[in-house]
Amino acid sequence: MNNAIRSDSGHLSLFARDYRSDPDLSRQVHEVSAIKAALEQDTRVRSFAERIKQDGLAATAHASRGAVIIGMDLEKEEQHGRLAEYLQKGEFSFGKKGKGIILGFKLADTLRVRIGSKIILSAQDMHAEVASAAFRVTGILKTNNMGLDERAVFIDLNKMRKMLIVPEGVSQIAVIVHEQDQLAEVQEDLHTRFPDLDILRWDELYPALMQSKVIMDGFNMVISGMIFCVAALGIFGVILVSVLERIREFGIMLAIGTRFGLIRNIILAESFFLGLIGFVFGSLIGGANLYYFKIYGLDLSAFSDAFDEFGMDAITYAVIRPSYFLTAFVAVLLATFFSVLIPLRVLKKSNPIEAINKV
């Protein structure tokens, strides 16, 4: 998901009306200056990048393949999506004269090119004429976004304008915000200011990706629920044995007039501290493991070919969020509460005289 957001859509994408259904050069975003001014003044926006896109053909002496030609400003793209981090070979540059080309690693394999190889790009220009230009491969990317790795070629934005005769306007403006909680609000504000544009969130552009996220979140909730149920059973067993072993002492306390509510509070406190100690140690151990995998990642490079087929990283990095520990703390509180209900019921039903006579 993060790969798709960083390398392509951003959190928000601005297109000309109906561009998504008919991606033609005639459908361009022309209010670029006004949009840039609005985005630069919006403190909720972290970065944005303008791009021109056109379907075309990439050809070499060995092979040819349909490709999506993307004209972009490398400096802005680096600030926006840090694409240089995806560089597999070569350099993140279009060369001194801007005649370099950067492409996805799968497309590079299909065309059988390497750094320095010559590629001819052909596409329909603004006047519906076929335009061609020669470029040299300066970089090969592995974004794990299958659409880009298999079909995308990146060239300098100004070279794209010259090649396709597009003096102004862009096909897409991708926006990344600081906080995703503000995404709908930013989208609505932009809709109000620029009603003639299609402004789409990443989940609207990638519904399948959003669906997979929902499924994964549901799967994680089920697994977490099972883990906390096991923890609750553990606490239940400890508290039940603790109550049964001290049934005589509790019977004496009840016989001398101690209120059952006081005994209940003692058992609840014991249960709470048992859960709290487990939570603290579990958080320290779990937090240390998360931090390790956040820095070094879980290396599954042995299965990299399989991961590439699904557009996934072979090295997975952990994400640490306070919500993980807050959720765990609430779950532990609930587990400790419900785990003492049966032991308390057993104690309440016991007869103090019989309890005192127990050895």
C-alpha positions as CSV (number, residue, x, y, z in Angstrom):
1,M,0.0,0.0,0.0
2,N,2.7,2.5,1.0
3,N,4.6,1.6,-2.2
4,A,1.6,2.5,-4.4
5,I,1.0,5.7,-2.5
6,R,4.7,6.9,-2.6
7,S,5.4,5.8,-6.2
8,D,2.2,6.6,-7.9
9,S,-1.1,8.0,-6.5
10,G,-0.1,9.8,-3.4
11,H,-2.8,10.1,-0.8
12,L,-4.8,12.2,-3.3
13,S,-4.6,12.6,-7.1
14,L,-6.0,15.4,-9.1
15,F,-7.0,14.7,-12.7
16,A,-8.9,16.6,-15.4
17,R,-12.6,15.6,-15.7
18,D,-13.0,12.1,-17.1
19,Y,-9.3,11.6,-17.6
20,R,-9.4,8.2,-15.8
21,S,-11.9,6.8,-18.3
22,D,-10.2,8.4,-21.3
23,P,-6.5,9.2,-20.6
24,D,-5.9,11.5,-23.5
25,L,-3.4,14.3,-23.7
26,S,-6.2,16.7,-24.5
27,R,-7.6,16.1,-21.0
28,Q,-5.0,18.0,-18.9
29,V,-5.1,19.9,-15.6
30,H,-4.6,23.5,-16.7
31,E,-5.0,25.4,-13.4
32,V,-1.5,24.2,-12.3
33,S,-0.3,27.5,-10.9
34,A,-3.5,28.0,-8.8
35,I,-3.4,24.4,-7.6
36,K,0.3,24.7,-6.6
37,A,-0.4,27.9,-4.7
38,A,-3.3,26.3,-2.8
39,L,-1.3,23.2,-1.9
40,E,1.8,25.2,-0.9
41,Q,-0.4,27.3,1.5
42,D,-2.1,24.3,3.0
43,T,-0.3,23.2,6.1
44,R,-2.0,19.8,6.0
45,V,-0.1,19.0,2.7
46,R,3.4,17.5,3.0
47,S,4.3,17.4,-0.7
48,F,3.0,17.2,-4.2
49,A,4.3,16.3,-7.7
50,E,3.1,17.1,-11.2
51,R,3.3,14.5,-13.9
52,I,2.4,14.0,-17.6
53,K,1.4,10.5,-18.6
54,Q,0.9,9.0,-22.0
55,D,0.7,5.4,-23.3
56,G,3.3,4.6,-25.8
57,L,5.9,2.1,-27.1
58,A,9.4,1.3,-25.7
59,A,11.6,-0.4,-28.3
60,T,15.2,-1.6,-28.4
61,A,17.2,-3.7,-30.9
62,H,16.0,-6.8,-29.1
63,A,12.4,-6.3,-28.2
64,S,9.5,-3.8,-27.9
65,R,6.8,-3.4,-25.3
66,G,3.8,-1.1,-24.6
67,A,4.7,1.3,-21.8
68,V,3.4,4.2,-19.8
69,I,5.6,7.2,-20.4
70,I,5.7,9.4,-17.3
71,G,7.3,12.9,-17.5
72,M,8.3,14.2,-14.1
73,D,10.6,16.5,-12.2
74,L,13.1,14.3,-10.4
75,E,13.9,16.8,-7.6
76,K,10.2,17.1,-6.7
77,E,9.6,13.4,-7.0
78,E,12.5,12.7,-4.6
79,Q,11.0,15.1,-2.0
80,H,7.5,13.7,-2.7
81,G,7.9,9.9,-2.8
82,R,11.6,9.3,-2.2
83,L,11.8,7.2,-5.4
84,A,15.6,7.0,-5.2
85,E,15.1,4.5,-2.4
86,Y,13.7,2.1,-5.0
87,L,16.7,2.4,-7.2
88,Q,18.1,-1.1,-8.1
89,K,20.8,-0.2,-10.6
90,G,22.3,3.0,-12.0
91,E,21.7,6.5,-10.7
92,F,18.5,8.5,-10.0
93,S,19.2,11.0,-12.7
94,F,18.2,11.9,-16.3
95,G,21.8,12.9,-17.1
96,K,23.2,16.3,-17.7
97,K,21.2,16.9,-20.9
98,G,18.0,15.3,-19.6
99,K,18.2,12.5,-22.2
100,G,18.3,9.7,-19.6
101,I,15.4,7.3,-18.8
102,I,14.5,5.4,-15.7
103,L,12.3,2.3,-15.9
104,G,10.9,-0.5,-13.9
105,F,13.1,-3.7,-13.5
106,K,10.6,-6.0,-15.1
107,L,10.3,-3.8,-18.2
108,A,14.1,-3.7,-18.3
109,D,14.2,-7.5,-18.3
110,T,11.5,-7.7,-21.1
111,L,13.4,-5.2,-23.2
112,R,16.8,-6.8,-22.3
113,V,18.4,-3.5,-21.5
114,R,21.0,-2.5,-18.9
115,I,22.5,0.8,-17.8
116,G,23.6,2.8,-20.9
117,S,21.3,0.9,-23.3
118,K,19.5,2.9,-25.9
119,I,15.7,2.9,-25.9
120,I,13.4,4.5,-28.5
121,L,10.1,5.9,-27.1
122,S,7.1,6.5,-29.4
123,A,3.8,8.0,-28.4
124,Q,1.0,10.1,-29.8
125,D,1.5,13.8,-29.3
126,M,-1.0,16.6,-28.7
127,H,-1.8,16.8,-32.4
128,A,-2.4,13.0,-32.8
129,E,0.9,12.5,-34.6
130,V,3.3,9.8,-33.6
131,A,6.4,11.3,-31.9
132,S,9.6,9.4,-31.2
133,A,12.8,10.1,-29.3
134,A,15.9,8.2,-28.3
135,F,17.0,7.9,-24.6
136,R,19.7,6.2,-22.6
137,V,18.9,4.0,-19.6
138,T,20.4,5.8,-16.5
139,G,18.5,3.9,-13.8
140,I,16.4,0.9,-13.1
141,L,13.8,0.9,-10.3
142,K,12.1,-1.8,-8.2
143,T,9.1,-0.2,-6.6
144,N,7.1,-3.4,-5.9
145,N,4.2,-1.6,-7.6
146,M,3.5,-4.0,-10.4
147,G,2.0,-1.4,-12.7
148,L,5.2,0.6,-12.6
149,D,7.7,-2.2,-12.5
150,E,6.2,-3.8,-15.6
151,R,5.2,-0.8,-17.8
152,A,6.6,2.5,-16.5
153,V,9.3,4.6,-18.1
154,F,10.2,7.9,-16.5
155,I,11.7,10.8,-18.4
156,D,12.3,14.5,-17.7
157,L,9.2,16.6,-17.6
158,N,10.5,19.2,-20.0
159,K,11.6,16.6,-22.5
160,M,8.1,15.1,-22.3
161,R,6.6,18.5,-23.1
162,K,8.9,19.0,-26.0
163,M,8.4,15.5,-27.4
164,L,4.6,15.4,-27.2
165,I,4.1,19.2,-27.8
166,V,2.4,19.8,-24.4
167,P,3.4,23.4,-23.6
168,E,1.3,23.6,-20.4
169,G,-0.9,21.5,-18.1
170,V,-0.2,18.1,-16.5
171,S,-2.0,14.8,-16.5
172,Q,-1.8,14.3,-12.7
173,I,-1.0,16.1,-9.5
174,A,-0.2,13.6,-6.7
175,V,-0.5,14.9,-3.1
176,I,0.7,13.5,0.1
177,V,-0.7,14.8,3.4
178,H,0.8,14.8,6.9
179,E,-2.0,12.9,8.6
180,Q,-4.4,10.6,6.8
181,D,-7.1,11.6,9.2
182,Q,-7.2,14.9,7.4
183,L,-7.5,13.3,3.9
184,A,-11.3,13.6,3.5
185,E,-11.2,17.2,4.7
186,V,-8.4,18.1,2.2
187,Q,-10.2,16.4,-0.6
188,E,-13.4,18.3,0.1
189,D,-11.6,21.6,0.3
190,L,-9.9,21.0,-3.1
191,H,-13.3,19.9,-4.6
192,T,-14.8,23.2,-3.4
193,R,-12.0,25.3,-5.0
194,F,-11.6,23.3,-8.2
195,P,-15.0,21.7,-9.0
196,D,-14.0,20.9,-12.6
197,L,-11.4,18.4,-11.5
198,D,-11.6,14.8,-10.5
199,I,-10.0,14.5,-7.1
200,L,-9.6,11.0,-5.9
201,R,-8.2,9.4,-2.7
202,W,-5.8,6.4,-3.0
203,D,-8.5,4.0,-1.8
204,E,-10.8,5.2,-4.7
205,L,-8.0,4.7,-7.2
206,Y,-7.0,1.3,-5.8
207,P,-10.2,-0.3,-4.5
208,A,-8.6,-3.8,-4.6
209,L,-5.7,-2.5,-2.5
210,M,-8.2,-1.1,0.0
211,Q,-10.1,-4.4,0.1
212,S,-7.0,-6.3,0.8
213,K,-6.2,-3.9,3.6
214,V,-9.6,-4.4,5.1
215,I,-9.2,-8.2,4.9
216,M,-5.7,-8.0,6.5
217,D,-7.0,-5.8,9.3
218,G,-9.8,-8.3,10.0
219,F,-7.4,-11.2,10.0
220,N,-5.1,-9.3,12.4
221,M,-8.1,-8.7,14.7
222,V,-9.0,-12.4,14.7
223,I,-5.5,-13.4,15.5
224,S,-5.2,-10.8,18.3
225,G,-8.6,-11.9,19.7
226,M,-7.3,-15.5,19.8
227,I,-4.1,-14.4,21.6
228,F,-6.0,-12.4,24.2
229,C,-8.4,-15.3,24.8
230,V,-5.5,-17.5,25.5
231,A,-4.1,-14.9,27.9
232,A,-7.5,-14.6,29.6
233,L,-7.6,-18.3,30.1
234,G,-4.2,-18.2,31.7
235,I,-5.2,-15.5,34.1
236,F,-8.5,-17.3,34.8
237,G,-6.6,-20.5,35.7
238,V,-4.2,-18.6,38.1
239,I,-7.0,-16.7,39.8
240,L,-9.3,-19.8,40.1
241,V,-6.5,-21.9,41.7
242,S,-5.6,-18.9,44.0
243,V,-9.2,-18.6,45.2
244,L,-9.7,-22.3,45.7
245,E,-6.4,-22.6,47.7
246,R,-7.4,-19.8,50.0
247,I,-11.1,-20.7,50.3
248,R,-10.6,-21.4,54.1
249,E,-9.0,-18.0,54.7
250,F,-11.8,-16.3,52.8
251,G,-14.3,-18.3,54.8
252,I,-12.8,-17.0,58.0
253,M,-12.9,-13.4,56.8
254,L,-16.5,-13.8,55.9
255,A,-17.3,-15.4,59.2
256,I,-15.8,-12.5,61.2
257,G,-17.9,-10.0,59.3
258,T,-15.7,-9.0,56.4
259,R,-17.9,-7.8,53.6
260,F,-17.9,-9.9,50.4
261,G,-17.3,-6.6,48.4
262,L,-13.9,-6.1,50.1
263,I,-12.8,-9.7,49.3
264,R,-14.0,-9.2,45.7
265,N,-11.9,-6.0,45.5
266,I,-8.8,-7.9,46.8
267,I,-9.2,-10.6,44.1
268,L,-9.8,-8.0,41.4
269,A,-6.7,-6.1,42.5
270,E,-4.6,-9.3,42.4
271,S,-6.0,-10.1,38.9
272,F,-5.3,-6.5,37.7
273,F,-1.7,-6.5,38.9
274,L,-1.1,-10.0,37.4
275,G,-2.4,-8.7,34.1
276,L,-0.4,-5.4,34.4
277,I,2.9,-7.2,35.1
278,G,2.3,-9.4,32.1
279,F,1.4,-6.4,30.0
280,V,4.6,-4.5,31.0
281,F,6.9,-7.4,30.3
282,G,5.1,-8.3,27.1
283,S,5.3,-4.7,25.9
284,L,9.0,-4.5,26.6
285,I,9.7,-7.7,24.8
286,G,7.3,-7.0,22.0
287,G,8.5,-3.4,21.6
288,A,12.1,-4.6,21.4
289,N,11.2,-7.1,18.7
290,L,9.2,-4.4,16.8
291,Y,12.1,-2.0,17.0
292,Y,14.5,-4.5,15.7
293,F,12.3,-5.4,12.7
294,K,11.6,-1.7,12.1
295,I,15.4,-1.1,11.7
296,Y,16.5,-4.3,10.0
297,G,13.3,-5.8,8.7
298,L,12.2,-9.4,8.2
299,D,14.3,-10.7,5.4
300,L,12.4,-13.1,3.1
301,S,14.7,-12.6,0.2
302,A,14.8,-16.4,-0.4
303,F,11.2,-16.0,-1.6
304,S,11.8,-12.8,-3.5
305,D,10.6,-14.2,-6.9
306,A,7.2,-15.1,-5.4
307,F,6.9,-11.7,-3.6
308,D,7.7,-9.9,-6.9
309,E,4.8,-11.6,-8.6
310,F,2.4,-10.1,-6.1
311,G,4.2,-6.7,-5.9
312,M,5.4,-7.2,-2.4
313,D,8.7,-6.3,-0.7
314,A,10.9,-9.3,0.1
315,I,12.0,-7.4,3.2
316,T,9.2,-6.4,5.5
317,Y,9.7,-3.6,8.0
318,A,7.6,-3.3,11.2
319,V,5.6,-0.2,12.0
320,I,5.3,0.9,15.7
321,R,2.2,2.7,16.7
322,P,1.0,3.7,20.2
323,S,-2.4,2.2,19.3
324,Y,-0.9,-1.3,19.4
325,F,0.0,-0.9,23.1
326,L,-3.2,0.9,24.0
327,T,-5.3,-1.8,22.4
328,A,-3.2,-4.4,24.3
329,F,-3.7,-2.6,27.6
330,V,-7.5,-2.4,27.2
331,A,-7.6,-6.0,26.2
332,V,-5.6,-7.0,29.3
333,L,-8.0,-5.0,31.5
334,L,-11.0,-6.7,30.0
335,A,-9.3,-10.1,30.2
336,T,-8.5,-9.7,33.9
337,F,-12.0,-8.5,34.7
338,F,-13.9,-11.4,32.9
339,S,-11.4,-14.0,34.1
340,V,-12.3,-13.4,37.8
341,L,-16.1,-13.6,37.4
342,I,-16.2,-17.4,37.8
343,P,-13.8,-17.6,40.7
344,L,-15.8,-14.9,42.5
345,R,-19.0,-16.8,41.8
346,V,-17.5,-19.9,43.3
347,L,-16.4,-18.0,46.4
348,K,-19.8,-16.3,46.8
349,K,-21.7,-19.6,46.6
350,S,-19.5,-21.2,49.2
351,N,-20.7,-21.5,52.8
352,P,-18.4,-19.8,55.3
353,I,-18.7,-22.6,57.9
354,E,-17.9,-25.3,55.3
355,A,-15.1,-23.1,53.9
356,I,-13.5,-22.9,57.4
357,N,-13.7,-26.6,57.9
358,K,-11.8,-27.2,54.6
359,V,-8.2,-28.3,55.0
